[in-house]
Amino acid sequence: MGDRPRAVYRCSDGRYRTRWQIDRRLAAGTWRRCLESSTSATLLVERPDGLLLSLSPVPTASLPSWIELRSDGRGVWIADRRRTTPVDRQVPRRRTTVDTPNV
């Protein structure tokens, strides 16, 4: 696991994200900051589709067992061990082949 995240947040969409992941989305303009509570550290952000997400900090000790923290020296992110394909990637569609009879 290496590095420790600054903070981990539980999102209203059911996913978990590190502060590094959140800051990257905000800096890239993928998300827009709407509100940040100075007392609870809860964030409210808007996604490109207009959906609002509430992000609440959680202690790393209380993370579900399927959460893995990964790091590459630039930042720490959440890996969901239940998923086989990263959310940001699409699974290539398999081509369907038509059986042609040997003539």
C-alpha positions in Angstrom: 0.0 0.0 0.0 2.9 2.4 0.4 1.7 6.0 0.8 -1.2 7.0 3.0 -4.0 9.1 1.5 -4.6 12.6 2.9 -8.3 11.7 3.2 -10.8 9.1 2.0 -14.4 10.0 1.2 -17.6 8.0 0.8 -19.6 9.3 -2.1 -23.4 9.4 -2.5 -23.0 7.3 -5.6 -21.8 4.4 -3.4 -18.1 4.7 -4.4 -15.1 5.7 -2.3 -12.5 8.2 -3.5 -9.3 9.7 -2.0 -8.8 13.4 -1.8 -6.2 13.1 -4.5 -8.8 11.6 -6.9 -11.3 14.4 -6.0 -8.7 17.1 -6.4 -7.7 15.7 -9.9 -11.4 15.8 -11.1 -11.8 19.3 -9.7 -8.6 20.6 -11.4 -9.5 18.9 -14.7 -12.9 20.5 -14.6 -14.6 17.1 -14.6 -16.4 18.0 -11.4 -17.4 21.5 -10.2 -17.1 22.3 -6.5 -20.5 23.5 -5.2 -20.0 23.5 -1.4 -17.4 22.5 1.2 -18.2 22.4 4.9 -15.3 23.6 7.0 -16.7 21.9 10.1 -17.4 18.4 8.7 -15.2 18.4 5.6 -18.1 17.2 3.5 -18.0 18.2 -0.1 -20.8 18.8 -2.6 -19.7 18.6 -6.3 -21.5 18.6 -9.6 -20.8 16.1 -12.3 -20.9 16.9 -16.1 -24.4 15.3 -16.3 -25.6 17.8 -13.6 -25.9 15.2 -10.9 -24.7 16.4 -7.5 -22.5 14.1 -5.4 -22.1 14.4 -1.6 -18.6 13.3 -0.4 -18.1 12.6 3.3 -14.8 11.8 4.9 -14.4 8.4 6.5 -11.5 6.9 8.5 -9.3 4.5 6.5 -9.7 1.9 9.3 -13.5 1.7 8.5 -13.1 1.1 4.8 -14.8 -2.1 3.4 -12.6 -5.1 2.8 -13.0 -4.8 -1.0 -11.3 -1.4 -1.0 -7.6 -1.4 -1.8 -5.4 1.8 -1.6 -2.9 2.0 -4.4 -0.1 4.4 -5.1 2.4 5.2 -7.8 4.3 8.0 -6.1 2.1 10.8 -7.6 -1.0 10.0 -5.5 -3.1 7.5 -3.7 -6.3 6.1 -5.2 -9.0 3.6 -4.4 -9.1 0.3 -6.2 -12.4 -1.6 -5.9 -11.5 -5.3 -5.8 -15.0 -6.3 -6.7 -14.6 -4.7 -10.2 -12.7 -6.5 -12.9 -12.6 -3.5 -15.3 -11.8 0.1 -14.2 -14.8 2.4 -14.4 -13.0 4.8 -16.6 -12.4 2.2 -19.3 -14.7 0.4 -21.6 -14.6 -3.3 -22.1 -14.0 -4.1 -25.8 -17.0 -5.8 -27.4 -16.4 -9.3 -28.7 -17.0 -9.7 -32.3 -19.6 -12.2 -33.1 -18.7 -14.5 -36.0 -21.1 -16.2 -38.2 -20.4 -19.8 -38.8 -20.0 -20.4 -42.5 -20.4 -24.0 -43.7 -17.4 -25.5 -45.4 -18.4 -26.0 -49.1 
